[in-house]
Amino acid sequence: MAPTGVCVGVRVAALRSLLRPGAGIAWQRPQAARCLTARAERTMLRRIIRVDHAGEYGANRIYAGQMAVLGGGPVGPVIQQMWDQEKQHLEKFNELIVDHRVRPTLLMPFWNVAGFVLGAGTALLGKEGAMACTVAVEESISQHYNNQIRMLMEDDPERHKELLEVLKKFRDEEMEHHDTGLAHDAEMAPAYSLLKNIIQAGCKAAIYISERI
């Protein structure tokens, strides 16, 4: 498969610069060498959009579960505010999954149930349990967004500019949720470290599976 037109153009420019009179003989690997083929790029974008759509859907179900248990209490408005942002994230990925003709993960029915159960189950431990869940999930999602941002930047930041802006904005908002959880006593949850590690192991497994199925 031939490289994308963008990569070809960058390679040509790099070669011309080497052929200029007086150009140095030392050769440096052009940035274009990192560009993906058209097929590889489509595969990468589909995986990104599929898994992020699944992740935002799962996050919505987690907050729905938390609100079902704690929505009437003092922490209800805090959870609702974070949930409202997650709804906006999901709405955007609902658009991207159509625009890029990406098939959603086949595990959507599972994440529907699993997300709600995780949210409600940790909320039954109290406000601290719900916030510990928020910290664990949002930290995992933020790290995942950072990995995706790095991949897109290494390929072609200009070509992926629109998606990069979306991912950076959502990553920052996920980190705000993470910090909100810490500010609301997440670390006071029973067996906080164990609970966090278990949830994050589940998040890693969910990311791996949702990218591929």
For each residue, the residues with C-beta under 8 A, 3 or more apart:
1: 37 38 39 40
2: 8 37 38
3: 7 8 11 32 35 36 37 38
4: 7 8 35 36 37 38 41 156 159
5: 8 9
6: 9 10 35 156 158 159
7: 3 4 10 11 32 35 36 156
8: 2 3 4 5 11 12 32
9: 5 6 12 13
10: 6 7 13 14 30 31 32 35
11: 3 7 8 14 15 30 32
12: 8 9 15 16
13: 9 10 16 17
14: 10 11 17 18 30 32
15: 11 12 18 19
16: 12 13 19 20
17: 13 14 20 23
18: 14 15 23 27
19: 15 16 23
20: 16 17 23
21:
22:
23: 17 18 19 20
24:
25:
26:
27: 18
28:
29: 33
30: 10 11 14 33
31: 10 34 35
32: 3 7 8 10 11 14 35
33: 29 30
34: 31 154 155
35: 3 4 6 7 10 31 32 155 156
36: 3 4 7 40 41 44 155
37: 1 2 3 4 40 41
38: 1 2 3 4 41 42
39: 1 42 43
40: 1 36 37 43 44
41: 4 36 37 38 44 45 155
42: 38 39 45 46
43: 39 40 46 47
44: 36 40 41 47 48 151 155
45: 41 42 48 49 100 102 163
46: 42 43 49 50 100 102 103
47: 43 44 50 51 211 212
48: 44 45 51 52 148 151 152 163
49: 45 46 52 53 93 96 97 100 102
50: 46 47 53 54 97 102 103 104 105 210 211
51: 47 48 54 55 105 144 207 210 211
52: 48 49 55 56 93 145 148 167
53: 49 50 56 57 90 93 94 96 97 102 104 105
54: 50 51 57 58 104 105 107 108 111 206 210
55: 51 52 58 59 141 144 206 207 210
56: 52 53 59 60 86 89 90 93 170
57: 53 54 60 61 90 108 111 112 115
58: 54 55 61 62 111 114 115 206
59: 55 56 62 63 86 89 90 115 137 141
60: 56 57 63 64 83 86 87 90 115
61: 57 58 64 65 111 112 113 114 115 116 119
62: 58 59 65 66 115 116 118 119 133 134 137
63: 59 60 66 67 79 82 83 86 119
64: 60 61 67 68 83 115 116 119
65: 61 62 68 69 115 116 117 118 119 120 121 123
66: 62 63 69 70 71 79 83 119 120 122 123 130 133 134
67: 63 64 70 71 76 79 80 83 119
68: 64 65 71 116 119 120 123
69: 65 66 119 120 123 124 130
70: 66 67 73 75 76 79 123 127 130
71: 66 67 68 76 79 80
72: 76
73: 70 76 127
74: 127
75: 70 78 79 127 130 131 184
76: 67 70 71 72 73 79 80
77: 80 81
78: 75 81 82 180 184
79: 63 66 67 70 71 75 76 82 83 130
80: 67 71 76 77 83 84
81: 77 78 84 85
82: 63 78 79 85 86 134 177 180
83: 60 63 64 66 67 79 80 86 87
84: 80 81 87 88
85: 81 82 88 89 173 177
86: 56 59 60 63 82 83 89 90
87: 60 83 84 90 91
88: 84 85 91 92
89: 56 59 85 86 92 93 170 173
90: 53 56 57 59 60 86 87 93 94
91: 87 88 94 95
92: 88 89 95 96 166 170
93: 49 52 53 56 89 90 96 97
94: 53 90 91 97 98
95: 91 92 98 99
96: 49 53 92 93 99 100 102 163 166
97: 49 50 53 93 94 100 102 104
98: 94 95 101
99: 95 96
100: 45 46 49 96 97
101: 98
102: 45 46 49 50 53 96 97
103: 46 50
104: 50 53 54 97 108
105: 50 51 53 54 108 111 209 210 213
106: 213
107: 54 110 111 209 210 213
108: 54 57 104 105 111 112
109: 112 113
110: 107 113 114
111: 54 57 58 61 105 107 108 114 115 206 210
112: 57 61 108 109 115 116
113: 61 109 110 116 117
114: 58 61 110 111 117 118
115: 57 58 59 60 61 62 64 65 111 112 118 119
116: 61 62 64 65 68 112 113 119 120
117: 65 113 114 120 121
118: 62 65 114 115 121 122 133 199 202
119: 61 62 63 64 65 66 67 68 69 115 116 122 123 130 133
120: 65 66 68 69 116 117 123 124
121: 65 117 118 124 125
122: 66 118 119 125 129 130 132 133 189 195 199
123: 65 66 68 69 70 119 120 126 129 130 133
124: 69 120 121 129
125: 121 122 128 129 130 132 189 190
126: 123 129 130 189
127: 70 73 74 75 130 131 184 185
128: 125 131 132 184 185 186 187 188 189 190 192
129: 122 123 124 125 126 132 133 189 190 195
130: 66 69 70 75 79 119 122 123 125 126 127 133 134
131: 75 127 128 134 135 180 181 182 184 185 186 189
132: 122 125 128 129 135 136 181 186 187 189 192 195 196 199
133: 62 66 118 119 122 123 129 130 136 137 181 195 199
134: 62 66 82 130 131 137 138 177 178 180 181 186
135: 131 132 138 139 178 181 182 186 196
136: 132 133 139 140 195 196 199 200 203
137: 59 62 133 134 140 141 199 200 203
138: 134 135 141 142 174 175 177 178 181
139: 135 136 142 143 178 200
140: 136 137 143 144 199 200 203 204 207
141: 55 59 137 138 144 145 171 174 203
142: 138 139 145 146 171 174 175 178
143: 139 140 146 147
144: 51 55 140 141 147 148 207
145: 52 141 142 148 149 167 168 170 171 174
146: 142 143 149 150 171
147: 143 144 150 151
148: 48 52 144 145 151 152 167
149: 145 146 152 153 164 167 168 171
150: 146 147 153 154
151: 44 48 147 148 154 155
152: 48 148 149 155 156 157 160 163 164 167
153: 149 150 157 160 164
154: 34 150 151
155: 34 35 36 41 44 151 152 159 160
156: 4 6 7 35 152 159 160
157: 152 153 160 161 164
158: 6 161
159: 4 6 155 156
160: 152 153 155 156 157 163 164
161: 157 158 164 165
162: 165 166
163: 45 48 96 152 160 166 167
164: 149 152 153 157 160 161 167 168
165: 161 162 168 169
166: 92 96 162 163 169 170
167: 52 145 148 149 152 163 164 170 171
168: 145 149 164 165 171 172
169: 165 166 172 173
170: 56 89 92 145 166 167 173 174
171: 141 142 145 146 149 167 168 174 175
172: 168 169 175 176
173: 85 89 169 170 176 177
174: 138 141 142 145 170 171 177 178
175: 138 142 171 172 178 179
176: 172 173 179 180
177: 82 85 134 138 173 174 180 181
178: 134 135 138 139 142 174 175 181 182
179: 175 176 182 183
180: 78 82 131 134 176 177 183 184
181: 131 132 133 134 135 138 177 178 184 186
182: 131 135 178 179 186 187
183: 179 180
184: 75 78 127 128 131 180 181
185: 127 128 131 188 189
186: 128 131 132 134 135 181 182 189 192
187: 128 132 182 192
188: 128 185 192
189: 122 125 126 128 129 131 132 185 186 192 195
190: 125 128 129 195
191: 194 195
192: 128 132 186 187 188 189 195 196
193: 196 197
194: 191 197 198
195: 122 129 132 133 136 189 190 191 192 198 199
196: 132 135 136 192 193 199 200
197: 193 194 200 201
198: 194 195 201 202
199: 118 122 132 133 136 137 140 195 196 202 203
200: 136 137 139 140 196 197 203 204
201: 197 198 204 205
202: 118 198 199 205 206
203: 136 137 140 141 199 200 206 207
204: 140 200 201 207 208
205: 201 202 208 209
206: 54 55 58 111 202 203 209 210
207: 51 55 140 144 203 204 210 211
208: 204 205 211 212
209: 105 107 205 206 212 213
210: 50 51 54 55 105 107 111 206 207 213
211: 47 50 51 207 208
212: 47 208 209
213: 105 106 107 209 210
